Amino acid sequence: MNPELLILFIPTIALVSLTPGMCMMLALSLGITAGYRRTLWMMAGELVGVALVVTLSVWLLGHMMALNPTWFRGLMVIGAVYLLWIARQLWMSNPEMEGSDGAQNLSGSALVTLGFMTAVMNPKGWAFMIALLPGFLRQDASLGVQVSTVLSVILVTEFLSMSLYALGGQWLRMRMVRGGRLGWVNKIAAGMMVIVSTLVLF
């Protein structure tokens, strides 16, 4: 990728990453319920998922549309149901009585899986990469070097954007705790999980 394209690519990716979407809403939700450090597990899984989506979008661009959409749709439904289950757990829990919440009880591996599934099952992510990347890749340059550059920019931008959302969620939780409204923390997070699951399906 030449410098001119790179200068255009960086703000384009930054703008897209900062736009509220499935992964950002998930980061905000977990930031509220589990804090920034716990959310890092989810972010690690999400970054692996994004790397997979980008890599497959580049290398299999011509073959992806030929995949059986029924299988992909089935995986999306499974992911959405999992998110709804987590939303129910958050809604039913009472942090003021239990001293913990549903997201806090999830293991690191479960949070990694949640982030990975959210990234891979995001149809808008696939569509965006397929539509955008061809315009920034040059046929006369090394594809490996270009993919490495694209991945570096996307992963750094995604991490910074998710960190911003997760820290914002953590700040919101602190404000609610001080205001005596801790009972609403999980309700808000559960609502965000429902939004994310709806985005997965539609």
N, C-alpha and C positions, 0 to 999 in steps of 0.2 A: 504494500500500500504506500503510495507516494505521499510526501508531506502535505500536499494540498488536500488530498482525500482524507488524510488522518485528522487535519484541523477541522474539517467539516463533520467527520464521523464522531469525534469526541462530544461536541455539544448536542448532536442528534441523539446519541445514546444516553447522555445525561438527562436530557429532557424527557425521554421515554421512561427511564428508570425512576425518575422522581414523580411521575404521574401515578396517582393511586391505582393500584391493580391488585391482583390476587396476592402476590408475594409481599407487597408493601403493607397491605391490610393485615396479612398474617403476622408480619414483623411488629406492627403496631399493637395487635391484639396480644401477642405473647409478651411484648414489652410491658403492657398493662398488668398482665396476670403473673408473669414469671420473672420480669426484670431483664435488663440488657444482657447480663452474663449468660443466663439460661437460654436466651434467644439466640446466642451465638451458635448453639448446636443446630437449631433450625436453619440458620443462615448458611452453615457449612453444607448441609444437605441441599439447600436451594442452589448454592453456587455450583455444586457438582452437577445438579440437574440442568442448570443453565449451560454449563460447559458441554454437556451431552447434547442438548438441543442445538447449540450453535455448531458443534462439530458435525452432527448428522445432517443439519440443514445445508452445510457446505458440501460435504462429501456425497450425500445422497439426494441432492436437490431434485434431480430428475426422476428419482424413484419413489419419493415419499408420497406423492399423490396417487400412486398405484397401489398403496397399501390398503388392505380391506378396512374400510371405515368402521365396520361393526366392532372389530376388536378394540380399536382405539376408543370408540364410544363406551364400550363396556368398562374399560379401565378408568375412563373419566367418571362414570357413575360410581364405581367402587371408591375412588378418591373423594367424591362429593359426599357419599354416605359416611365415610370415615370422619370427614370434617364436621358433618352434622352430629355425629356421635360425640365428638369432642365438645361441640357447642352445647349439647344437652348436659354433659357432665359439668361444664362451667356454669350453666344456668341453674342447675339444681344444687350446686355446692354453696356453702355459706362460709366465706373466709373469716367472718367475725367470730364464728363459733368453732370452726375447725382449725383455724390458724394456718391453713394452706388452701390451695385450690387445685382444680383439675390439671391445669397446665404445669403447675409446679410439681405435680406428682408424676408427670410423664418422664420416662428415662431419657438419657442423652440420645440413645439409639432411636427411640421413638420420635424425638424431635428432629433428628437428622432425616429419618424416613418421611416425616411430615413435610419438611422443606423440600426434599427431593421430589416427592409425589406432586406437590403443588407446582413446582417448576416444570416438570415433565408433562403433567396433565393440563397445562395451560395452553389451550388452542390458539389464543391470541399471540402467545410467545412464538409458537411455530410459524404462524402466518406472518408475523412481523419479520422474523429472521429470513424466511423464504422470500419475502417481498423486498426487504432492505438490502441484504448482503450482496446480491448480484451487482448492485449499483456501486459498491465500494471495492469489489474485487477485480483485479486486472488479469487478463488471460496471459499477458506477456511477462508476468512476474511469478516467482515461486509461490505456489499455493500454500505450502507448509508455513512459510514465513508470514504470509498474509493472515492465515488462520491464527497463528500465534499472536500476532498483533491485535487482531479483532478480539480474541479471547481475553487478552490482557486488559484491554480497554473496558470490555463489557463486565468482566468479573470485578475489577476495581470499582467501577461505577455502581454496580449492583450492591456491593458490600457497603459502600459509603451511603447509598440511598437507604438500604435496610437499617443501617446503624442509626441514621437520622430518625426514621420512623420508630424504631425500637426504643431509642432514648426519649423520644417524645411520649411514647406510651408509658415508660417508666416515670417520667415527670408527671404525667396525668394521674398515675396511681398515687404518687406521693401527695399531690394536691387533694385527692379524694380522701386519703387516709387522714390528713390533717383536718379536713372538713367534716369528718365523721360520716362519710358516705362510702365506706369500704364495701358495703353490701352491693353497691351498684357496679363495682369494678368488674366482676365476672359477668354481670348482665350485659355490659357494654361489649366485653370481649366475645361473649357468646353471639351477640348480634353481628359482630364483624365476621365471625366464623361462618355464620349463615350466609352473609354476603359473599364470602369467598367461595363457599360451596355452590352458590347460585351462579357465580361467574364461571366455575368449572363446567357446569352443565350447559350454560347458555352462552 
